[in-house]
Amino acid sequence: MKAKVHITLKTGVLDPQGKAIEKSLDHLGFDGIGEVRQGKVIEIELAETDEAKARAAVEAMCRKLLANTVIENYAIELS
């Protein structure tokens, strides 16, 4: 089973990289760009075949290592 974890900063947390991307897009001539927020995607190959167990394992990974839950949100996609 494969897991994709999408990690983004929570609303209200400053995103300097997103702001830099936003300004760069403007300087490159892209019009109509609003606020830009950046994040990351982590792909994990799992040996687990039970979806509930796989989700529980990835949830634990996110809480313990992958995401700083004080300032970041995460969403898990299993396939």
Distance bins in CASP14 RR format, pairs under 12 A and 6 or more apart:
PFRMAT RR
TARGET T0000
AUTHOR 0000-0000-0000
RMODE 2
METHOD distances of the structure
MODEL  1
1 43 0 0 0 0 0 1 0 0 0 0 0
1 44 0 0 0 0 1 0 0 0 0 0 0
1 45 1 0 0 1 0 0 0 0 0 0 0
1 46 1 0 1 0 0 0 0 0 0 0 0
1 47 1 0 0 1 0 0 0 0 0 0 0
1 48 1 0 1 0 0 0 0 0 0 0 0
1 49 1 0 0 1 0 0 0 0 0 0 0
1 50 0 0 0 0 1 0 0 0 0 0 0
1 51 1 0 0 1 0 0 0 0 0 0 0
1 52 0 0 0 0 0 1 0 0 0 0 0
1 53 0 0 0 0 1 0 0 0 0 0 0
1 54 1 0 1 0 0 0 0 0 0 0 0
1 55 0 0 0 0 1 0 0 0 0 0 0
1 57 0 0 0 0 1 0 0 0 0 0 0
1 58 0 0 0 0 1 0 0 0 0 0 0
1 76 0 0 0 0 0 1 0 0 0 0 0
1 77 0 0 0 0 0 1 0 0 0 0 0
1 78 1 0 0 1 0 0 0 0 0 0 0
1 79 1 0 0 1 0 0 0 0 0 0 0
2 41 0 0 0 0 0 1 0 0 0 0 0
2 42 0 0 0 0 0 1 0 0 0 0 0
2 43 1 0 0 1 0 0 0 0 0 0 0
2 44 1 0 0 1 0 0 0 0 0 0 0
2 45 1 0 1 0 0 0 0 0 0 0 0
2 46 1 0 0 1 0 0 0 0 0 0 0
2 47 0 0 0 0 0 1 0 0 0 0 0
2 48 0 0 0 0 0 1 0 0 0 0 0
2 49 0 0 0 0 0 1 0 0 0 0 0
2 51 0 0 0 0 0 1 0 0 0 0 0
2 54 0 0 0 0 1 0 0 0 0 0 0
2 58 0 0 0 0 0 1 0 0 0 0 0
2 76 0 0 0 0 0 1 0 0 0 0 0
2 77 0 0 0 0 1 0 0 0 0 0 0
2 78 1 0 0 1 0 0 0 0 0 0 0
2 79 1 0 1 0 0 0 0 0 0 0 0
3 41 0 0 0 0 0 1 0 0 0 0 0
3 42 0 0 0 0 1 0 0 0 0 0 0
3 43 1 0 0 1 0 0 0 0 0 0 0
3 44 1 0 1 0 0 0 0 0 0 0 0
3 45 0 0 0 0 1 0 0 0 0 0 0
3 46 1 0 1 0 0 0 0 0 0 0 0
3 47 0 0 0 0 0 1 0 0 0 0 0
3 48 0 0 0 0 1 0 0 0 0 0 0
3 51 0 0 0 0 0 1 0 0 0 0 0
3 53 0 0 0 0 0 1 0 0 0 0 0
3 54 1 0 0 1 0 0 0 0 0 0 0
3 55 0 0 0 0 1 0 0 0 0 0 0
3 56 0 0 0 0 0 1 0 0 0 0 0
3 57 0 0 0 0 1 0 0 0 0 0 0
3 58 1 0 1 0 0 0 0 0 0 0 0
3 59 0 0 0 0 0 1 0 0 0 0 0
3 60 0 0 0 0 0 1 0 0 0 0 0
3 61 0 0 0 0 1 0 0 0 0 0 0
3 62 0 0 0 0 1 0 0 0 0 0 0
3 66 0 0 0 0 0 1 0 0 0 0 0
3 74 0 0 0 0 0 1 0 0 0 0 0
3 75 0 0 0 0 0 1 0 0 0 0 0
3 76 1 0 0 1 0 0 0 0 0 0 0
3 77 1 0 0 1 0 0 0 0 0 0 0
3 78 1 0 1 0 0 0 0 0 0 0 0
3 79 0 0 0 0 1 0 0 0 0 0 0
4 40 0 0 0 0 0 1 0 0 0 0 0
4 41 1 0 1 0 0 0 0 0 0 0 0
4 42 1 0 0 1 0 0 0 0 0 0 0
4 43 1 0 1 0 0 0 0 0 0 0 0
4 44 1 0 0 1 0 0 0 0 0 0 0
4 45 0 0 0 0 0 1 0 0 0 0 0
4 46 0 0 0 0 0 1 0 0 0 0 0
4 54 0 0 0 0 0 1 0 0 0 0 0
4 58 0 0 0 0 1 0 0 0 0 0 0
4 62 0 0 0 0 0 1 0 0 0 0 0
4 66 0 0 0 0 0 1 0 0 0 0 0
4 74 0 0 0 0 0 1 0 0 0 0 0
4 75 0 0 0 0 1 0 0 0 0 0 0
4 76 1 0 0 1 0 0 0 0 0 0 0
4 77 1 0 1 0 0 0 0 0 0 0 0
4 78 0 0 0 0 1 0 0 0 0 0 0
4 79 1 0 0 1 0 0 0 0 0 0 0
5 39 0 0 0 0 0 1 0 0 0 0 0
5 40 0 0 0 0 1 0 0 0 0 0 0
5 41 1 0 0 1 0 0 0 0 0 0 0
5 42 1 0 1 0 0 0 0 0 0 0 0
5 43 1 0 0 1 0 0 0 0 0 0 0
5 44 1 0 0 1 0 0 0 0 0 0 0
5 46 0 0 0 0 0 1 0 0 0 0 0
5 54 0 0 0 0 0 1 0 0 0 0 0
5 55 0 0 0 0 0 1 0 0 0 0 0
5 57 0 0 0 0 0 1 0 0 0 0 0
5 58 1 0 0 1 0 0 0 0 0 0 0
5 59 0 0 0 0 1 0 0 0 0 0 0
5 60 0 0 0 0 0 1 0 0 0 0 0
5 61 1 0 0 1 0 0 0 0 0 0 0
5 62 1 0 0 1 0 0 0 0 0 0 0
5 63 0 0 0 0 0 1 0 0 0 0 0
5 65 0 0 0 0 0 1 0 0 0 0 0
5 66 1 0 1 0 0 0 0 0 0 0 0
5 67 1 0 0 1 0 0 0 0 0 0 0
5 72 0 0 0 0 0 1 0 0 0 0 0
5 73 0 0 0 0 0 1 0 0 0 0 0
5 74 1 0 1 0 0 0 0 0 0 0 0
5 75 1 0 0 1 0 0 0 0 0 0 0
5 76 1 0 1 0 0 0 0 0 0 0 0
5 77 1 0 0 1 0 0 0 0 0 0 0
5 78 0 0 0 0 0 1 0 0 0 0 0
6 37 0 0 0 0 0 1 0 0 0 0 0
6 38 0 0 0 0 0 1 0 0 0 0 0
6 39 1 0 0 1 0 0 0 0 0 0 0
6 40 1 0 0 1 0 0 0 0 0 0 0
6 41 1 0 1 0 0 0 0 0 0 0 0
6 42 0 0 0 0 1 0 0 0 0 0 0
6 43 0 0 0 0 0 1 0 0 0 0 0
6 58 0 0 0 0 0 1 0 0 0 0 0
6 62 0 0 0 0 0 1 0 0 0 0 0
6 66 0 0 0 0 0 1 0 0 0 0 0
6 67 0 0 0 0 1 0 0 0 0 0 0
6 72 0 0 0 0 0 1 0 0 0 0 0
6 73 0 0 0 0 1 0 0 0 0 0 0
6 74 1 0 0 1 0 0 0 0 0 0 0
6 75 1 0 1 0 0 0 0 0 0 0 0
6 76 1 0 0 1 0 0 0 0 0 0 0
6 77 1 0 0 1 0 0 0 0 0 0 0
7 37 0 0 0 0 0 1 0 0 0 0 0
7 38 0 0 0 0 0 1 0 0 0 0 0
7 39 1 0 1 0 0 0 0 0 0 0 0
7 40 1 0 1 0 0 0 0 0 0 0 0
7 41 1 0 0 1 0 0 0 0 0 0 0
7 42 1 0 0 1 0 0 0 0 0 0 0
7 58 0 0 0 0 0 1 0 0 0 0 0
7 61 0 0 0 0 0 1 0 0 0 0 0
7 62 1 0 0 1 0 0 0 0 0 0 0
7 65 0 0 0 0 0 1 0 0 0 0 0
7 66 1 0 0 1 0 0 0 0 0 0 0
7 67 1 0 1 0 0 0 0 0 0 0 0
7 68 0 0 0 0 1 0 0 0 0 0 0
7 69 0 0 0 0 0 1 0 0 0 0 0
7 71 0 0 0 0 0 1 0 0 0 0 0
7 72 1 0 1 0 0 0 0 0 0 0 0
7 73 1 0 0 1 0 0 0 0 0 0 0
7 74 1 0 1 0 0 0 0 0 0 0 0
7 75 0 0 0 0 1 0 0 0 0 0 0
7 76 0 0 0 0 0 1 0 0 0 0 0
7 77 0 0 0 0 0 1 0 0 0 0 0
8 15 0 0 0 0 1 0 0 0 0 0 0
8 17 0 0 0 0 0 1 0 0 0 0 0
8 18 0 0 0 0 0 1 0 0 0 0 0
8 36 0 0 0 0 0 1 0 0 0 0 0
8 37 1 0 0 1 0 0 0 0 0 0 0
8 38 1 0 0 1 0 0 0 0 0 0 0
8 39 1 0 1 0 0 0 0 0 0 0 0
8 40 0 0 0 0 1 0 0 0 0 0 0
8 41 0 0 0 0 1 0 0 0 0 0 0
8 67 0 0 0 0 1 0 0 0 0 0 0
8 68 0 0 0 0 0 1 0 0 0 0 0
8 71 0 0 0 0 0 1 0 0 0 0 0
8 72 1 0 0 1 0 0 0 0 0 0 0
8 73 1 0 1 0 0 0 0 0 0 0 0
8 74 1 0 0 1 0 0 0 0 0 0 0
8 75 0 0 0 0 1 0 0 0 0 0 0
9 15 1 0 1 0 0 0 0 0 0 0 0
9 16 0 0 0 0 0 1 0 0 0 0 0
9 17 0 0 0 0 1 0 0 0 0 0 0
9 18 0 0 0 0 1 0 0 0 0 0 0
9 19 0 0 0 0 0 1 0 0 0 0 0
9 35 0 0 0 0 0 1 0 0 0 0 0
9 36 0 0 0 0 0 1 0 0 0 0 0
9 37 1 0 0 1 0 0 0 0 0 0 0
9 38 0 0 0 0 1 0 0 0 0 0 0
9 39 1 0 0 1 0 0 0 0 0 0 0
9 40 0 0 0 0 0 1 0 0 0 0 0
9 67 0 0 0 0 0 1 0 0 0 0 0
9 68 0 0 0 0 1 0 0 0 0 0 0
9 69 0 0 0 0 0 1 0 0 0 0 0
9 70 0 0 0 0 0 1 0 0 0 0 0
9 71 1 0 0 1 0 0 0 0 0 0 0
9 72 1 0 1 0 0 0 0 0 0 0 0
9 73 1 0 0 1 0 0 0 0 0 0 0
9 74 0 0 0 0 0 1 0 0 0 0 0
10 37 0 0 0 0 0 1 0 0 0 0 0
10 39 0 0 0 0 0 1 0 0 0 0 0
10 67 0 0 0 0 0 1 0 0 0 0 0
10 68 0 0 0 0 1 0 0 0 0 0 0
10 69 0 0 0 0 1 0 0 0 0 0 0
10 70 0 0 0 0 1 0 0 0 0 0 0
10 71 1 0 1 0 0 0 0 0 0 0 0
10 72 1 0 0 1 0 0 0 0 0 0 0
10 73 1 0 1 0 0 0 0 0 0 0 0
10 74 0 0 0 0 0 1 0 0 0 0 0
11 35 0 0 0 0 0 1 0 0 0 0 0
11 37 0 0 0 0 1 0 0 0 0 0 0
11 71 0 0 0 0 0 1 0 0 0 0 0
11 72 0 0 0 0 0 1 0 0 0 0 0
11 73 0 0 0 0 1 0 0 0 0 0 0
12 35 0 0 0 0 0 1 0 0 0 0 0
12 37 0 0 0 0 1 0 0 0 0 0 0
12 71 0 0 0 0 1 0 0 0 0 0 0
12 72 0 0 0 0 0 1 0 0 0 0 0
12 73 0 0 0 0 0 1 0 0 0 0 0
13 37 0 0 0 0 1 0 0 0 0 0 0
13 38 0 0 0 0 0 1 0 0 0 0 0
13 39 0 0 0 0 0 1 0 0 0 0 0
13 68 0 0 0 0 1 0 0 0 0 0 0
13 69 0 0 0 0 0 1 0 0 0 0 0
13 70 0 0 0 0 1 0 0 0 0 0 0
13 71 1 0 1 0 0 0 0 0 0 0 0
13 72 1 0 0 1 0 0 0 0 0 0 0
13 73 0 0 0 0 1 0 0 0 0 0 0
14 20 0 0 0 0 0 1 0 0 0 0 0
14 35 0 0 0 0 0 1 0 0 0 0 0
14 37 0 0 0 0 0 1 0 0 0 0 0
14 38 0 0 0 0 0 1 0 0 0 0 0
14 71 0 0 0 0 1 0 0 0 0 0 0
15 21 0 0 0 0 1 0 0 0 0 0 0
15 22 0 0 0 0 1 0 0 0 0 0 0
15 35 0 0 0 0 1 0 0 0 0 0 0
15 36 1 0 0 1 0 0 0 0 0 0 0
15 37 1 0 1 0 0 0 0 0 0 0 0
15 38 1 0 0 1 0 0 0 0 0 0 0
15 39 0 0 0 0 1 0 0 0 0 0 0
15 71 0 0 0 0 0 1 0 0 0 0 0
15 72 0 0 0 0 0 1 0 0 0 0 0
16 22 0 0 0 0 0 1 0 0 0 0 0
16 23 0 0 0 0 0 1 0 0 0 0 0
16 36 0 0 0 0 0 1 0 0 0 0 0
16 37 0 0 0 0 0 1 0 0 0 0 0
16 38 0 0 0 0 1 0 0 0 0 0 0
17 23 0 0 0 0 0 1 0 0 0 0 0
17 24 0 0 0 0 0 1 0 0 0 0 0
17 36 0 0 0 0 1 0 0 0 0 0 0
17 37 0 0 0 0 1 0 0 0 0 0 0
17 38 1 0 1 0 0 0 0 0 0 0 0
17 39 0 0 0 0 1 0 0 0 0 0 0
17 40 0 0 0 0 0 1 0 0 0 0 0
18 24 0 0 0 0 1 0 0 0 0 0 0
18 25 0 0 0 0 1 0 0 0 0 0 0
18 33 0 0 0 0 0 1 0 0 0 0 0
18 34 0 0 0 0 0 1 0 0 0 0 0
18 35 0 0 0 0 1 0 0 0 0 0 0
18 36 1 0 1 0 0 0 0 0 0 0 0
18 37 1 0 1 0 0 0 0 0 0 0 0
18 38 1 0 1 0 0 0 0 0 0 0 0
18 39 0 0 0 0 1 0 0 0 0 0 0
19 25 0 0 0 0 0 1 0 0 0 0 0
19 26 0 0 0 0 0 1 0 0 0 0 0
19 33 0 0 0 0 0 1 0 0 0 0 0
19 34 0 0 0 0 0 1 0 0 0 0 0
19 35 0 0 0 0 1 0 0 0 0 0 0
19 36 1 0 0 1 0 0 0 0 0 0 0
19 37 0 0 0 0 1 0 0 0 0 0 0
19 38 0 0 0 0 1 0 0 0 0 0 0
20 26 0 0 0 0 0 1 0 0 0 0 0
20 27 0 0 0 0 0 1 0 0 0 0 0
20 36 0 0 0 0 1 0 0 0 0 0 0
20 37 0 0 0 0 0 1 0 0 0 0 0
20 38 0 0 0 0 1 0 0 0 0 0 0
21 27 0 0 0 0 0 1 0 0 0 0 0
21 28 0 0 0 0 0 1 0 0 0 0 0
21 30 0 0 0 0 0 1 0 0 0 0 0
21 33 0 0 0 0 1 0 0 0 0 0 0
21 34 0 0 0 0 0 1 0 0 0 0 0
21 35 0 0 0 0 0 1 0 0 0 0 0
21 36 1 0 1 0 0 0 0 0 0 0 0
21 37 0 0 0 0 1 0 0 0 0 0 0
21 38 1 0 0 1 0 0 0 0 0 0 0
21 39 0 0 0 0 0 1 0 0 0 0 0
22 28 0 0 0 0 0 1 0 0 0 0 0
22 30 0 0 0 0 1 0 0 0 0 0 0
22 32 0 0 0 0 0 1 0 0 0 0 0
22 33 1 0 0 1 0 0 0 0 0 0 0
22 34 1 0 0 1 0 0 0 0 0 0 0
22 35 1 0 0 1 0 0 0 0 0 0 0
22 36 1 1 0 0 0 0 0 0 0 0 0
22 37 0 0 0 0 1 0 0 0 0 0 0
22 38 0 0 0 0 1 0 0 0 0 0 0
23 29 0 0 0 0 0 1 0 0 0 0 0
23 30 0 0 0 0 0 1 0 0 0 0 0
23 33 0 0 0 0 1 0 0 0 0 0 0
23 34 0 0 0 0 0 1 0 0 0 0 0
23 35 0 0 0 0 0 1 0 0 0 0 0
23 36 0 0 0 0 1 0 0 0 0 0 0
24 30 0 0 0 0 1 0 0 0 0 0 0
24 33 0 0 0 0 1 0 0 0 0 0 0
24 36 0 0 0 0 1 0 0 0 0 0 0
24 38 0 0 0 0 0 1 0 0 0 0 0
25 31 0 0 0 0 1 0 0 0 0 0 0
25 32 0 0 0 0 1 0 0 0 0 0 0
25 33 1 0 1 0 0 0 0 0 0 0 0
25 34 0 0 0 0 1 0 0 0 0 0 0
25 35 0 0 0 0 0 1 0 0 0 0 0
25 36 1 0 0 1 0 0 0 0 0 0 0
25 38 0 0 0 0 0 1 0 0 0 0 0
26 32 0 0 0 0 1 0 0 0 0 0 0
26 33 1 0 0 1 0 0 0 0 0 0 0
26 34 0 0 0 0 1 0 0 0 0 0 0
26 35 0 0 0 0 0 1 0 0 0 0 0
26 36 0 0 0 0 1 0 0 0 0 0 0
27 33 0 0 0 0 0 1 0 0 0 0 0
30 36 0 0 0 0 0 1 0 0 0 0 0
37 72 0 0 0 0 0 1 0 0 0 0 0
37 73 0 0 0 0 0 1 0 0 0 0 0
38 72 0 0 0 0 0 1 0 0 0 0 0
39 67 0 0 0 0 0 1 0 0 0 0 0
39 71 0 0 0 0 0 1 0 0 0 0 0
39 72 0 0 0 0 1 0 0 0 0 0 0
39 73 0 0 0 0 1 0 0 0 0 0 0
39 74 0 0 0 0 0 1 0 0 0 0 0
39 75 0 0 0 0 0 1 0 0 0 0 0
40 66 0 0 0 0 1 0 0 0 0 0 0
40 67 0 0 0 0 1 0 0 0 0 0 0
40 68 0 0 0 0 0 1 0 0 0 0 0
40 72 0 0 0 0 1 0 0 0 0 0 0
40 73 0 0 0 0 0 1 0 0 0 0 0
40 74 0 0 0 0 1 0 0 0 0 0 0
40 75 0 0 0 0 0 1 0 0 0 0 0
41 66 0 0 0 0 0 1 0 0 0 0 0
41 67 0 0 0 0 0 1 0 0 0 0 0
41 74 0 0 0 0 0 1 0 0 0 0 0
41 75 0 0 0 0 1 0 0 0 0 0 0
41 76 0 0 0 0 0 1 0 0 0 0 0
41 77 0 0 0 0 1 0 0 0 0 0 0
42 58 0 0 0 0 1 0 0 0 0 0 0
42 61 0 0 0 0 1 0 0 0 0 0 0
42 62 0 0 0 0 1 0 0 0 0 0 0
42 65 0 0 0 0 1 0 0 0 0 0 0
42 66 1 0 1 0 0 0 0 0 0 0 0
42 67 0 0 0 0 1 0 0 0 0 0 0
42 72 0 0 0 0 0 1 0 0 0 0 0
42 74 0 0 0 0 1 0 0 0 0 0 0
42 75 0 0 0 0 0 1 0 0 0 0 0
42 76 0 0 0 0 1 0 0 0 0 0 0
42 77 0 0 0 0 0 1 0 0 0 0 0
43 58 0 0 0 0 0 1 0 0 0 0 0
43 66 0 0 0 0 0 1 0 0 0 0 0
43 76 0 0 0 0 0 1 0 0 0 0 0
43 77 0 0 0 0 1 0 0 0 0 0 0
43 78 0 0 0 0 0 1 0 0 0 0 0
43 79 0 0 0 0 0 1 0 0 0 0 0
44 54 0 0 0 0 1 0 0 0 0 0 0
44 55 0 0 0 0 0 1 0 0 0 0 0
44 57 0 0 0 0 1 0 0 0 0 0 0
44 58 1 0 0 1 0 0 0 0 0 0 0
44 59 0 0 0 0 0 1 0 0 0 0 0
44 60 0 0 0 0 0 1 0 0 0 0 0
44 61 1 0 0 1 0 0 0 0 0 0 0
44 62 0 0 0 0 0 1 0 0 0 0 0
44 65 0 0 0 0 0 1 0 0 0 0 0
44 66 0 0 0 0 1 0 0 0 0 0 0
44 76 0 0 0 0 1 0 0 0 0 0 0
44 77 0 0 0 0 0 1 0 0 0 0 0
44 78 0 0 0 0 1 0 0 0 0 0 0
44 79 0 0 0 0 0 1 0 0 0 0 0
45 54 0 0 0 0 0 1 0 0 0 0 0
45 58 0 0 0 0 0 1 0 0 0 0 0
45 78 0 0 0 0 0 1 0 0 0 0 0
45 79 0 0 0 0 0 1 0 0 0 0 0
46 53 0 0 0 0 1 0 0 0 0 0 0
46 54 1 0 1 0 0 0 0 0 0 0 0
46 55 0 0 0 0 1 0 0 0 0 0 0
46 56 0 0 0 0 0 1 0 0 0 0 0
46 57 1 0 0 1 0 0 0 0 0 0 0
46 58 1 0 0 1 0 0 0 0 0 0 0
46 61 0 0 0 0 1 0 0 0 0 0 0
46 76 0 0 0 0 0 1 0 0 0 0 0
46 78 0 0 0 0 1 0 0 0 0 0 0
46 79 0 0 0 0 0 1 0 0 0 0 0
47 53 0 0 0 0 0 1 0 0 0 0 0
47 54 0 0 0 0 1 0 0 0 0 0 0
47 57 0 0 0 0 1 0 0 0 0 0 0
48 54 1 0 1 0 0 0 0 0 0 0 0
48 55 0 0 0 0 1 0 0 0 0 0 0
48 56 0 0 0 0 1 0 0 0 0 0 0
48 57 1 0 0 1 0 0 0 0 0 0 0
48 58 0 0 0 0 1 0 0 0 0 0 0
48 61 0 0 0 0 0 1 0 0 0 0 0
48 78 0 0 0 0 1 0 0 0 0 0 0
49 57 0 0 0 0 0 1 0 0 0 0 0
49 78 0 0 0 0 0 1 0 0 0 0 0
50 56 0 0 0 0 1 0 0 0 0 0 0
50 57 0 0 0 0 1 0 0 0 0 0 0
50 78 0 0 0 0 0 1 0 0 0 0 0
51 57 0 0 0 0 0 1 0 0 0 0 0
51 58 0 0 0 0 0 1 0 0 0 0 0
51 76 0 0 0 0 0 1 0 0 0 0 0
51 77 0 0 0 0 0 1 0 0 0 0 0
51 78 1 0 1 0 0 0 0 0 0 0 0
51 79 0 0 0 0 1 0 0 0 0 0 0
52 58 0 0 0 0 0 1 0 0 0 0 0
52 59 0 0 0 0 0 1 0 0 0 0 0
52 78 0 0 0 0 1 0 0 0 0 0 0
53 59 0 0 0 0 0 1 0 0 0 0 0
53 60 0 0 0 0 0 1 0 0 0 0 0
53 78 0 0 0 0 0 1 0 0 0 0 0
54 60 0 0 0 0 0 1 0 0 0 0 0
54 61 0 0 0 0 0 1 0 0 0 0 0
54 76 0 0 0 0 1 0 0 0 0 0 0
54 77 0 0 0 0 0 1 0 0 0 0 0
54 78 1 0 1 0 0 0 0 0 0 0 0
54 79 0 0 0 0 0 1 0 0 0 0 0
55 61 0 0 0 0 0 1 0 0 0 0 0
55 62 0 0 0 0 0 1 0 0 0 0 0
55 75 0 0 0 0 0 1 0 0 0 0 0
55 76 1 0 0 1 0 0 0 0 0 0 0
55 77 0 0 0 0 0 1 0 0 0 0 0
55 78 1 0 0 1 0 0 0 0 0 0 0
55 79 0 0 0 0 0 1 0 0 0 0 0
56 62 0 0 0 0 0 1 0 0 0 0 0
56 63 0 0 0 0 0 1 0 0 0 0 0
56 76 0 0 0 0 0 1 0 0 0 0 0
56 78 0 0 0 0 0 1 0 0 0 0 0
57 63 0 0 0 0 0 1 0 0 0 0 0
57 64 0 0 0 0 0 1 0 0 0 0 0
57 66 0 0 0 0 0 1 0 0 0 0 0
57 76 0 0 0 0 0 1 0 0 0 0 0
57 78 0 0 0 0 0 1 0 0 0 0 0
58 64 0 0 0 0 0 1 0 0 0 0 0
58 65 0 0 0 0 0 1 0 0 0 0 0
58 66 0 0 0 0 1 0 0 0 0 0 0
58 67 0 0 0 0 0 1 0 0 0 0 0
58 74 0 0 0 0 1 0 0 0 0 0 0
58 75 0 0 0 0 0 1 0 0 0 0 0
58 76 1 0 1 0 0 0 0 0 0 0 0
58 77 0 0 0 0 1 0 0 0 0 0 0
58 78 1 0 0 1 0 0 0 0 0 0 0
59 65 0 0 0 0 0 1 0 0 0 0 0
59 66 0 0 0 0 1 0 0 0 0 0 0
59 67 0 0 0 0 0 1 0 0 0 0 0
59 69 0 0 0 0 0 1 0 0 0 0 0
59 74 0 0 0 0 1 0 0 0 0 0 0
59 75 0 0 0 0 0 1 0 0 0 0 0
59 76 1 0 0 1 0 0 0 0 0 0 0
59 78 0 0 0 0 0 1 0 0 0 0 0
60 66 0 0 0 0 1 0 0 0 0 0 0
60 67 0 0 0 0 0 1 0 0 0 0 0
60 69 0 0 0 0 0 1 0 0 0 0 0
60 74 0 0 0 0 0 1 0 0 0 0 0
60 76 0 0 0 0 0 1 0 0 0 0 0
61 67 0 0 0 0 1 0 0 0 0 0 0
61 69 0 0 0 0 0 1 0 0 0 0 0
61 74 0 0 0 0 1 0 0 0 0 0 0
61 76 0 0 0 0 1 0 0 0 0 0 0
62 68 0 0 0 0 1 0 0 0 0 0 0
62 69 1 0 0 1 0 0 0 0 0 0 0
62 72 0 0 0 0 1 0 0 0 0 0 0
62 73 0 0 0 0 1 0 0 0 0 0 0
62 74 1 0 1 0 0 0 0 0 0 0 0
62 75 0 0 0 0 1 0 0 0 0 0 0
62 76 1 0 0 1 0 0 0 0 0 0 0
63 69 1 0 0 1 0 0 0 0 0 0 0
63 70 0 0 0 0 0 1 0 0 0 0 0
63 72 0 0 0 0 0 1 0 0 0 0 0
63 74 0 0 0 0 1 0 0 0 0 0 0
63 76 0 0 0 0 0 1 0 0 0 0 0
64 74 0 0 0 0 0 1 0 0 0 0 0
65 72 0 0 0 0 0 1 0 0 0 0 0
65 74 0 0 0 0 0 1 0 0 0 0 0
66 72 0 0 0 0 1 0 0 0 0 0 0
66 73 0 0 0 0 0 1 0 0 0 0 0
66 74 1 0 0 1 0 0 0 0 0 0 0
66 75 0 0 0 0 0 1 0 0 0 0 0
66 76 0 0 0 0 1 0 0 0 0 0 0
67 73 1 0 0 1 0 0 0 0 0 0 0
67 74 1 0 1 0 0 0 0 0 0 0 0
67 75 0 0 0 0 0 1 0 0 0 0 0
67 76 0 0 0 0 0 1 0 0 0 0 0
68 74 0 0 0 0 1 0 0 0 0 0 0
END
